[in-house]
Every structure is written in C-alpha cells, then in structure tokens.
C-alpha cells in the first residue's frame, strides 16, 4: 500500500492529499495597504471584507476531516474567488508558505499571490478526488458521484495547468504545482473516472465489444499518467508505489481490453486472433507484475483473477483451434491496435471559479488604473470608429456604382425576373388587394343599388303622407263642418319640403354617379395594366440580339454574374469584419492587467492594441479588392450594354413605370369618388328613414284622432250633448257607451285609400270606417282621455300640442287604450341599408307589428365594398369630382344641401 502521506488506496483507486501551509495574517498588511494607497475611510469600508478573507485563510490552515469534505470544497472555492478579487487591487508584500504534497520536506516561501492561488487550486482538486474515493461505488448513485467528482478533480488540475501553474513555477513554487504535475494528475483523475464507467458497463452486462473499448481508454489514460511520472521533473519526485500503481493499472486495463475483445472474437469464431490477443495480454500482465512492488494487495488480487480468466480462455481456444479450426495464429505485429471510447472529460471550472458576481472590495479601483483604462478605451474606440467608417463607405460606394450601372436589375430582366421599384410595387399590390380596376364595376353597381333603395324609401314615405291626406279629405267631405281638425297639407308642409329636398339631392347624386361611370369607361384602357398578375409581366424585358456576330453573349453575361457574386462575397465579409470589431471591443478588458501594475502603461497599451492590427489589415485588403472588382464590373457592364442595347430597354422601362403610376393615380381618384358616393347614400338613407319614421308617427296620431272624431260625431247624431258644463272647445269626459266589439288593428298596408263611407242624410247614425275600426274602451266613465281636443275649426289647430311633425315624434297613447292596438312605427323591414329602429320608450309603448309591404330591400347581400369606411383624402383630379358632400350627422333640409356645390 502506498504511504499515507502521499496517497490513499481504497478499492484500488487513488486520491490526493491537500497541501499544507503555515499561519498567515492577511488582515493587517492588507488594511495598511488600503489606508496608505486609498484612504482610511476606504480601509474602514473594507474592514468586513478583510475579516472574511482572514477567517477563510485561518480555516484553510486546519486539517480537514472526511465528514466535512463538502464544506472544505466550498471554503476553497470562496477563498479562491477572494484571491481573484485581491490580485488586481493590491500589491502583495508578504510571503506565502506551502509544503509539497508528495514530499513534505520541501516547501516554498515566496511573496506571490500566484503561488497562493495555485496551492488553492491544487487542494481543490485533491478534495474532489477524496470525495470521489469516499463514495460507495457498489451503488448506482455512489458510482455516479465518484465519476463526477473525479472529472471535477481533473478539471481543477487542468485549470491549474493552463492558467496558474506557469506563473507559480516562475515565482518559485514546489514541483507539485508545476504544469507537468498538474497534467499528470489530470490524466490520473480521468483514468479513474473512466474506470467508474467500466465498472458500470460491466455491471449492466453490456456487450464485450463496448466493454473492451471502455477498458482500453482507461488503460490509455493510465499510460499517459505513467509517461508523465517517468519524465522529469516528476521521475524522481513521486514515491515508487505511485509509479508502480499507475503502471500496473495501465497493464491491467490493457489486459482487460484484450480479454473482452477475445470474448467477442470467440463469439465470431475468430479463434486464431483470439489466441493471439490473449497471449499479448498475458505477456503484458506478467511483465508488469515483476516490477510492481509495494502495490496494494486488492489491486494485485484483481490482476491475478484477470490473468487466470485469460489463461483459461487461452487453453480453451487453443484446444478448439487444434481440433476443429486449424487456423494459423497471426503474429502480434500483424494485429491492429484496439480502439478506445472516452466517456469522460475534465469539468469546466470557469463558472465555479468566476468571481465577477462577488462584491468584495468592489469600491477599490486605483485612480491611475481608471485613467489608464479610459485612455486605452479611447484608443480602441478610435480604431473601431475609423474602421467602421471605412466599411460603411465601401458599402455605400458599391451601392451607388451598381445603381449607376443598373445592376443587377438588368441581369434579372434578361432572365425574365424583372422587378418594380419597391414603392411602386407596394402601390400596385394595394390596388390589386382592393379589387383593382376589374372590381370597380361591382362598386358602381353598389352605387346604383343604394340610389334605388333611397328612391324607393322616398316614394314609400310620400305615399304614406298622400294616403293620409286623401283619407282626411274624404272624411272632411263626408262630415262637413263636423270634421273640425286641421287639414293634412297644413301640418305636413315642412315634411313635404324635406322630402322634395331629398328627391332633388338624389337626382343630383345620380348625375355625379353618371360622371363616375363615364370616368371608369374612359380610363379603362389606362387602368387595365393594374390587373396584370404579376404586375412584373407588364414590364419590358431585355431581348437577346436577333443576330449574333461572334456568339459570345452567354460568356459576357456569365462573366458579369460571376463578378457580381464576388462583389457580394466581399460585402458579406465586410459585415463579418464589422461584427468582429465590435466583439473584440466588448471582450477587451485590460483592467486586471492595469491594476496589477506590471510594466509601464504605454508598453501594455502597445501590446494590447496590436490585437487589432490583423483585422485592420483585413479591412484594408477587402476595400482594395472591392475597388479592383468594381472597375472590372464596369468594363464588363459596358460590353453587356452594347451587346444587348440596354439604352432602349431603359427608355421602355421608364415609360412603363410612368404608365403604371398614372393608372394608380387615376384608379385612386375614381375609387375615392365611389367611396364618397357610397358614404353619401348610406347617410342619406339614414336621413330618409328618420323622416319616414316621423311621417309614420304623424299618420298614426292622425288615425287615432280620426277614430275619436268619428265617435264624437256618432254621439252628436244620436242626440247626446256633453257640452253643458264645459266650453265647446273642451270635453271633460265621454258618456258611457254601449259595449262595442273589439276591432282588429287597422290595416295600414294598402296602396290606395278605400272609398269613403256613404252618409245618408236621413239616417241618425254615421257609418264607421271599414279600414279604421273603433278602438275598445277600457274605462266606462271618467275624465276625458283627450282634454286637448278642440272641435272648433281653427287653421292653427293641433290635436296634440306636444307633437312636432318635423321631429322624431314619440306618441303618447291614451291611457284608456290597450297598447297592443297601436300600429308599428316602421313599415319597412330591417335591411343592410337601414339602421334598426328602436321604438320610443315611456310608460306607453306600441309593439312592432310586422308590415306586409317590403320596403327598402337591398339589391344583393354584402353591398359594402372594401373602401366602405375609408377616410382617404380626396386627391386633385383632372376629371370633375362627384357632387357628394358627406357629413357626420345628416342635416335637416333647411341647413343646406348634402352635395358639394357644382
């Protein structure tokens, strides 16, 4: 077994002991340095940080117990991060003492923080190796823990070798902190991590071929570690048991690889090679066992078991070959080397050792270092700015030169891939999405349909008033002086004026619609180009010459295209160079070097700024190559233009561009006029529906008054007199008539008035209207339901003072009548052209009974076009605009016309 001071042998694996050190006071020297270099106040602010560093250093001086390996690992990591923060801020003026881990009689005592950091990294790797060795590898979790810990230990030793060991060696550190020793320990830890994987594949019963590859890689790692132990400066530094252990491990796993491979060969009946492989493995084990003195007994036992298994298989294979196969055994030099499969690698320590997030000593940055850093930053910014301007200027020159030569558009046109300018193409796409010139006819049809609907609504409204006036005239003729209410023409004058105004507006709008239709027809040839899909098909293309003189047109085009591809590659390279410049600046942090105070600042700046020389040279070469290539492209393009007559093509193309632009302008002009017309008709329709509702309310109120007057006339003829106690102009209450049958609701859907009833002069009764049945009484006695009724023939008579025929009238029916009796307010069904009508609210409301007449039906569903809600500003136009004038709220007739002045 190896000596306890240098290694621990458990389960035939190795772990490294920590390096030992002497006590050291870091608090007072560092605090004195801060007070002298910065200020006493800074020293007081850093007092807690200094105490923390001193406490961590004191804990590291104590030996570690196996039960506290994890806490020791955390302590080492924290202390190393503290050293990383101390290094760029302070100049160390005291010595660190560390003893060699493998030869305790040797030590170093140097004033270098690099030695301190190297020793901490060494101990960190040692602790991870002890954690791995302490794991129970007989369980799956324990085997995984051991494998991961060995890989992390390898990562710690690898980081020591690559970053710190060289500086520590220069400062006078012991051999165990040298790059060679760190590299050897890295290989040893990887070998043992790979050995954990070998134990896993054996335990899982994996195929012999896979087991052979894993075992071979274990042997290769051990062979590399043995090679380092056999070379200076480690050849005389380690105990012989270390060397013998590593050497025997290398031989053991070489034999394991041969043994597992021979099992695979036996399955394939390749007996001759099996015999050769087994002989080679047995010879290697025998040679190594002769010189492996002092090796741990468990390791010798495992080697002996492997040797016995190989001998047994060799005897079996030899007998089978002699009796059955009779194959010639190949010599060792004829066999190929066994492959290995590495399943492990050193764990990265960058994240574990990163101190960028630590706040210790964050307020201490020397002024000189900050000023020097600012100066260096300005130098770097100047380089970045200058080179970026060169790159951008080169790109702009390329763009302008290609534009002047009409490249690559002319090449694309030759190949049939013509393109429009981006802004023009977007305008064409917008026109085509909205329907294009071909869709204008459907929108014109919408105008016609809306105009027809408005005309129908207007006619229906006029017929409604005319019907009521005709019936009123008939009753006035029949009843004579007894019919005392005002004539309809007196009450509906304003309504008739508004209806006449609307009729004039519709006529004027029809003239505007006609002008729009003429504009569409006159400009159809011009706008037809917008219906081409794709629009590029309308552009002229470059044609090959009808007669070729030397047949080199294809060669000219090919050479020009090749030059353009080279120019594009140079542009992509410039973009990459600019990104590289920015990335270099972002990663360029020389503050730790400035704060370390190594050498003069000017020397450091000169060295650091030289990093940008290579990329500046690449930028200069790129710009020079581009200039030469542009000259070559210019010559090639001149030849291309002369062969393919590009001047005529440019003239034809510009003409086509102008035609497309003119077609777009004319289309937008017509489209805007149509949209304005559509909005006009929709608004006008709302206004007509509004006045139609007013007329309906007026007719309904007049019908109620008509029935009341008929009842009154019947009472008078029957000999009743209710005016003894009240003036003639007012009836306080009605007499109690005999119960009358409940009539049906009046029929308001006839298109012509019914003939008036004939009154017999000798008769004592007045016939009732056949189309206007008498409403039932719900109150037999009580006050007059209509106290405002006036029987005197007065021209200014108004049966309801609250009623205004020029406004939306909300009738208030008599309390004595059933609400279900009154007719609906709207005689037109709801259509896409009409807003839904909501009946007036109040204590008495009339139900909305369906009406038979179908007013205002749309010509077809979905008449609103894509520009229905468009609010585009009307452009200047050569063709006279339509006389539409849209308003948000449709004004009454006495506030002006709906139309723009002609």
Helices and strands as residue ranges (DSSP letters): E 8-10, E 13-15, H 27-37, H 40-45, H 47-60, G 66-68, H 69-87, E 96-99, E 107-110, H 113-134, H 140-159, I 160-164, H 165-171, G 175-177, H 179-203, H 208-229, H 240-267, H 271-291, H 297-320, I 321-325, G 332-334, H 350-353, H 367-404, H 409-414, H 422-433, G 437-439, H 440-479, G 480-482, H 488-491, H 493-522, H 524-527, G 528-531, G 535-538, H 553-587, H 591-596, H 601-609, G 610-612, H 613-644, H 646-717, G 819-821, G 893-895
